[in-house]
C-alpha cells in the first residue's frame, strides 16, 4: 500500500490523564479525508527507564469500541521509534505517538508532477514554540 507523506507526532501527558477526549479526536481524524491515522500507540517507561509500547485498548481511561481502538494500532511505529521516544517520558509521563498520513499532499503531488515539479521538503513547525518536545528528522 502506498502512503502519502507521513508524520510522527508525539504528545506527552501525565500517565493517568489519557482519556476519552483523546479517543474522540483520534476517531475524528480517522474518519477525516485529508489526514489519516496510520498508527497509534502509547509509550510508557518504568522506574528503571525501560520503555514499552502500550496499546490503546490497555488504557483504562479510554472507553468505547475496543475493536475500533485496536484497529488504530498497525505496528508501523517501530521499536527504534519507541526507543527514540523513551527519553521524552518518565515513570509519571506517557507519550502518545500518532503516525499521520497527509493525504492532501498525495493529491497535490499528481498535478505538481504533471507540471514536472516535485515536492522537495515537508517541515513540521510545532504550534507552541518553546513548549513541549519535538522529534526531529523529516524525510519525503
Beta strands, then each sheet from edge to edge (+ up, - down):
strand 1: 6-14
strand 2: 35-45
strand 3: 51-54
strand 4: 93-102
sheet 1: 1+ 4- 2+ 3-
end
